[in-house]
Amino acid sequence: MRKILCVVLLLGLLSVSGFAQITKSPDKFTEVTSFEDKVVFLKEFDVKDLNPDSVYAGIKDWGRKEYGKDTFVSSIKYDPKNKEVRITSRIELLLPEDSEGKRESVPMKYRLNVFLCQDKCVMEVKGITFHVPLPKDKAAVKTVHKSYRAEELILPSLKTLPAGISGEFRSNLEKSTIFFLNTLLDDVSVAINRR
């Protein structure tokens, strides 16, 4: 009786582990990272236990659903030979409340590359550009935006900020960017684990 109970318990554990998530999601982004003075967000997923074709198919399907709908907002390219998905997109970041109680929104453009390399799936976000609203002139009808590369606004090694950009705005922009990228990281993790 004891042996039968042990065998049933062992088989139950083995069947449950077969449905467990194999790829461990990497740690979340917590700060802005740079490489050769360029803002680059990079994460690797360990996929050695997964079929590369199914991982690529999951990423490709996810990319098509999330970024293939509106060509005015994003573009997507597939490279089946290198098992890579390249996405260029934009999003409207909603910043946290500032000290005056206002919440600003800032359009952000970015490039996302997700590709397989040996036993890893790599997520790389670079080419980030923010379109920051300039202070409105009383005579102006529309809000005017100025484009800034991420290296000009959120690079940790910045000594000075561009004119008209406060430290609070920079901090809120960094927080919103990291929040969005962590959401993107979770989405890519789910896409990798689709079978």
C-alpha positions in Angstrom: 0.0 0.0 0.0 2.8 2.4 0.9 4.6 1.7 -2.4 1.5 2.3 -4.4 0.9 5.6 -2.6 4.5 6.7 -3.3 4.2 5.7 -7.0 0.9 7.6 -7.4 2.5 10.7 -5.6 5.6 10.5 -7.9 3.5 10.3 -11.0 1.3 13.2 -9.9 4.4 15.4 -9.3 5.9 14.4 -12.7 2.6 15.3 -14.5 2.4 18.6 -12.7 6.0 19.5 -13.6 5.2 18.9 -17.2 2.9 21.9 -17.2 5.2 24.1 -15.2 6.7 27.2 -16.8 10.1 26.2 -18.1 11.5 29.6 -19.0 12.2 31.7 -15.9 11.4 35.3 -16.6 14.5 37.5 -16.0 14.6 40.1 -13.3 12.6 43.3 -14.0 14.3 46.5 -15.2 15.0 48.7 -12.3 17.2 51.4 -13.8 18.2 52.9 -17.1 21.2 51.0 -18.6 23.6 52.1 -21.3 26.2 50.7 -23.5 28.8 53.0 -25.1 26.7 56.0 -24.0 23.5 54.7 -25.7 20.4 53.7 -23.7 19.9 50.0 -24.3 17.6 47.7 -22.3 18.6 44.1 -22.7 17.3 40.9 -21.1 18.0 37.2 -21.8 15.6 34.3 -21.3 17.0 30.8 -20.9 15.3 28.6 -23.5 17.6 25.6 -23.7 14.8 23.2 -22.8 12.4 24.6 -25.4 12.1 23.9 -29.1 13.6 27.0 -31.0 11.0 26.8 -33.7 8.1 26.9 -31.2 9.8 29.8 -29.3 10.2 31.7 -32.6 6.6 30.9 -33.6 5.4 32.2 -30.2 7.3 35.5 -30.6 6.2 35.9 -34.2 2.5 35.3 -33.3 2.7 37.7 -30.3 4.4 40.4 -32.5 1.8 40.0 -35.2 -1.1 40.4 -32.7 0.4 43.3 -30.7 2.2 45.2 -33.4 0.8 44.1 -36.8 -2.6 45.8 -36.6 -1.9 49.5 -37.3 0.9 50.4 -39.7 0.7 54.1 -38.7 1.8 53.2 -35.1 4.2 50.3 -35.7 6.0 48.1 -38.2 7.2 44.6 -37.8 9.7 42.5 -39.7 10.4 38.8 -39.4 13.7 37.0 -40.1 13.0 33.3 -40.0 16.6 32.4 -40.9 18.0 34.2 -37.8 14.8 33.6 -35.8 14.4 37.3 -35.1 11.5 39.7 -34.9 12.2 43.4 -35.3 9.6 45.9 -34.2 9.5 49.7 -34.5 6.6 51.3 -32.5 5.4 54.2 -30.5 3.4 54.5 -27.4 2.0 57.3 -25.3 3.6 57.2 -21.8 1.4 58.6 -19.0 3.8 60.1 -16.4 3.1 60.0 -12.6 1.6 63.1 -11.0 4.1 65.9 -10.6 4.4 68.2 -7.5 1.6 70.4 -9.0 -0.8 67.4 -9.3 -0.6 67.3 -13.2 -0.1 64.2 -15.2 1.6 64.6 -18.5 1.7 62.3 -21.5 4.8 61.9 -23.6 4.9 60.0 -26.9 7.8 57.6 -27.1 9.2 55.8 -30.1 11.4 52.7 -29.7 12.9 49.7 -31.5 12.4 46.2 -30.1 14.3 43.2 -31.3 13.6 39.7 -30.0 15.9 37.0 -31.3 17.2 33.5 -30.5 20.9 33.1 -29.9 22.2 29.7 -28.9 20.2 28.6 -25.8 18.9 32.1 -25.1 16.1 34.3 -26.3 17.2 38.0 -26.2 15.0 41.0 -25.8 16.6 44.3 -26.8 15.0 47.7 -26.7 17.0 50.7 -28.1 16.6 53.7 -30.3 14.2 55.4 -27.7 13.0 58.8 -28.6 10.7 61.0 -26.5 8.5 63.8 -28.0 8.3 66.2 -25.1 5.6 68.9 -25.1 7.1 72.3 -24.8 5.6 75.0 -22.6 2.6 76.4 -24.4 2.8 80.0 -25.6 -0.4 82.0 -25.0 -0.7 82.7 -28.7 -0.1 79.1 -29.7 -3.1 77.0 -30.9 -1.4 73.6 -30.7 1.1 72.1 -28.3 4.5 71.9 -29.8 6.7 68.9 -29.2 10.4 68.6 -29.3 12.2 65.2 -29.9 14.9 64.1 -27.5 16.8 60.9 -27.7 16.8 58.9 -24.4 20.5 59.6 -24.1 19.6 63.3 -23.7 17.0 62.8 -21.0 17.2 59.6 -19.0 20.9 58.5 -19.3 22.1 58.0 -15.7 25.5 59.7 -16.5 23.8 63.0 -17.5 25.4 66.1 -15.9 22.9 68.6 -17.2 19.4 68.5 -18.6 18.1 70.3 -21.7 16.6 73.8 -21.2 13.0 73.6 -19.9 13.3 70.0 -18.6 13.1 69.7 -14.8 14.6 67.0 -12.7 11.1 65.9 -11.6 10.0 65.5 -15.2 13.1 63.5 -16.0 12.5 61.2 -13.0 8.9 60.7 -13.9 9.8 60.0 -17.5 12.3 57.4 -16.3 9.8 55.7 -14.1 7.2 55.5 -16.8 9.7 54.2 -19.3 10.8 51.4 -17.0 7.2 50.6 -16.1 6.4 50.2 -19.8 9.5 48.1 -20.5 8.7 45.8 -17.6 5.2 45.2 -19.1 6.8 44.5 -22.4 9.2 42.1 -20.7 6.3 40.2 -19.2 4.6 40.0 -22.6 7.7 38.6 -24.3 8.1 36.1 -21.5 4.5 34.8 -22.1 5.1 34.7 -25.8 8.2 32.6 -25.4 6.4 30.1 -23.2 3.5 29.5 -25.7 3.5 26.1 -27.2 
